[in-house]
Amino acid sequence: AGTIVGTTIDATTDFTIDGLVITADTITNDAALTVDVATDIELNADGGQVSIKDDTANHFLFDCDNTQFKIYDDTNANDFFTITIAAEGVTTLATTDADTVVGHLILDADGDIVLSADGDQIKMDDGTTTRFVFNVDSTPEIDVTGAFIVDGSSTITLDAVSNIDFFVNSREVFKVDTTGHIFLHTAAQNLEE
């Protein structure tokens, strides 16, 4: 085989190596294609979009214009999951179900799930109203918007190293102290165990 020497290779239509064909805008291959480099790989798309497809079906989109990564369902491209980064590093994980509201997000960890909030709050809402605020500072607290029911399929246990207090509208109505005494309406009388 000969050696190609020079800085320019001028092909009128395409450049072919076995099953690999390079044209002005496209590289195609009739078998698996491996890119193996000794250092980094840079993809620089001035149009802002980098797609990974299976034939014509969308599977992954790197949206550089909106700093967003999108993963499509392999049967319906209108169902997808996105990771979006905004100013200050605010990150949103979002699912989109094209025709219903069952685009659930499942965390399935082979180990623990850790939520670490340096801002001291973890919030849960129903899409419009914040229902739970978990304050995770040095005095943890759960704030609830709406009626709150504790419904257990077995025993519910409250275990405190100090008193257990029950309040209604900021008024203490029930207390159990560390000796097992039960106090009603903060009165001196108590119900002993």
C-alpha positions in Angstrom: 0.0 0.0 0.0 1.1 3.5 -0.7 1.6 6.4 1.7 -0.5 9.6 1.6 1.7 12.7 2.1 0.4 16.2 2.4 -1.8 18.6 4.3 -4.8 18.4 1.9 -6.7 15.4 0.6 -9.1 16.4 -2.2 -11.9 13.9 -2.9 -14.5 15.0 -5.4 -17.3 13.0 -3.7 -16.1 11.1 -0.6 -13.2 9.3 1.1 -13.6 5.6 1.7 -11.7 3.2 3.8 -13.2 -0.3 3.6 -16.7 0.2 5.0 -16.0 3.7 6.4 -17.1 6.6 4.3 -16.3 10.2 5.0 -18.2 12.9 3.1 -18.2 16.7 3.6 -20.7 16.5 6.5 -21.1 12.8 7.5 -19.1 9.8 8.6 -20.8 6.5 8.0 -19.7 2.9 8.7 -21.1 -0.5 7.8 -19.9 -2.0 11.1 -19.1 -1.0 14.7 -17.1 2.2 15.0 -14.7 2.8 17.9 -13.2 6.2 18.8 -10.2 5.6 21.0 -8.0 8.6 21.8 -5.0 9.0 24.2 -6.4 12.1 25.9 -9.8 14.0 25.8 -12.6 14.0 23.3 -14.3 17.4 22.6 -17.6 17.8 20.9 -18.1 21.4 19.9 -21.6 22.1 18.5 -22.2 25.8 17.7 -25.8 24.9 17.1 -26.1 23.9 20.7 -27.5 20.4 20.2 -25.8 17.1 20.4 -28.0 14.0 19.8 -27.6 10.3 20.2 -30.1 8.3 18.1 -30.9 4.7 17.2 -31.5 5.1 13.5 -34.0 8.0 13.5 -35.3 7.5 17.0 -34.2 10.0 19.6 -32.6 8.6 22.8 -30.3 11.3 24.3 -30.1 15.0 23.7 -27.4 17.3 25.1 -29.0 20.7 24.9 -26.1 23.1 25.4 -28.3 26.2 24.8 -30.4 25.4 27.9 -27.8 23.4 29.9 -30.1 20.4 29.8 -29.7 16.7 29.3 -32.7 14.8 28.0 -33.4 11.1 27.9 -36.2 9.8 25.8 -38.4 6.8 26.2 -37.5 4.3 23.5 -41.1 3.9 22.3 -42.5 7.4 22.6 -40.2 10.4 22.3 -42.9 12.6 23.9 -42.2 10.8 27.2 -38.8 11.9 28.6 -36.7 12.8 31.6 -34.6 15.9 31.9 -31.8 17.3 34.1 -31.6 21.1 33.8 -29.0 23.4 35.4 -29.9 27.1 36.0 -28.1 30.0 37.6 -26.4 29.4 40.9 -26.3 25.7 40.1 -30.0 25.2 40.7 -30.7 21.8 39.4 -34.1 20.4 38.3 -34.9 16.7 37.7 -38.1 16.5 35.7 -40.2 13.8 34.0 -42.7 14.4 31.2 -45.6 12.0 30.4 -47.1 13.1 27.1 -50.7 12.1 27.8 -51.3 11.3 31.5 -49.7 12.1 34.9 -47.8 8.8 35.6 -44.3 10.0 34.8 -43.2 8.8 38.2 -39.6 9.3 39.4 -38.3 6.3 41.3 -35.1 6.2 43.4 -33.9 2.7 43.8 -30.6 2.6 45.6 -28.4 -0.4 46.4 -27.6 1.3 49.6 -28.8 4.4 51.5 -30.6 7.5 50.1 -29.1 10.6 51.6 -30.7 14.0 51.4 -28.2 16.7 52.5 -29.6 20.3 52.5 -27.1 23.0 53.5 -30.0 25.4 53.4 -31.6 23.4 56.3 -34.9 22.8 54.5 -36.3 19.9 52.5 -39.7 20.6 50.9 -42.4 18.5 49.3 -45.3 19.9 47.3 -48.2 18.6 45.1 -47.2 20.7 42.1 -48.8 23.9 43.4 -48.8 24.0 47.3 -45.9 23.1 49.6 -47.3 20.4 51.9 -44.3 19.4 54.0 -41.2 21.4 55.0 -38.6 19.5 56.9 -36.4 21.9 58.8 -33.1 20.0 59.4 -31.2 22.5 61.4 -30.1 21.9 65.0 -33.7 21.8 66.2 -35.5 19.7 63.5 -39.1 20.4 62.7 -41.8 19.2 60.3 -44.2 21.9 59.1 -47.4 20.7 57.4 -49.9 22.6 55.3 -53.4 21.0 55.4 -54.9 18.2 57.5 -52.2 15.7 58.6 -53.1 12.1 59.5 -50.7 9.5 60.9 -52.1 6.1 59.7 -50.0 3.1 60.6 -50.7 -0.6 59.7 -49.2 -1.6 63.1 -48.0 0.1 66.3 -47.0 3.8 66.2 -44.3 4.5 68.8 -43.2 7.9 70.1 -39.9 7.5 72.0 -38.3 10.6 73.5 -35.5 11.0 76.0 -37.4 14.0 77.4 -41.1 15.0 77.7 -43.6 14.4 74.9 -45.9 17.4 74.5 -49.1 17.9 72.5 -50.2 21.4 71.5 -53.4 22.8 69.8 -53.1 26.3 68.5 -49.9 26.8 70.4 -51.6 25.7 73.7 -50.3 22.7 75.5 -53.1 20.2 76.1 -51.3 17.0 76.9 -47.9 16.1 78.3 -46.1 12.9 79.2 -43.0 13.4 81.3 -40.0 11.2 81.8 -41.4 9.6 84.9 -44.4 8.3 83.1 -46.9 10.9 84.4 -49.6 12.2 82.1 -50.6 15.8 82.5 -53.8 17.4 81.0 -54.1 21.1 80.2 -50.9 21.8 82.0 -52.7 21.3 85.3 -50.8 20.1 88.4 -53.0 17.0 88.6 -51.6 14.0 86.7 -52.6 10.5 85.7 -49.9 8.1 86.9 -49.0 5.0 85.0 
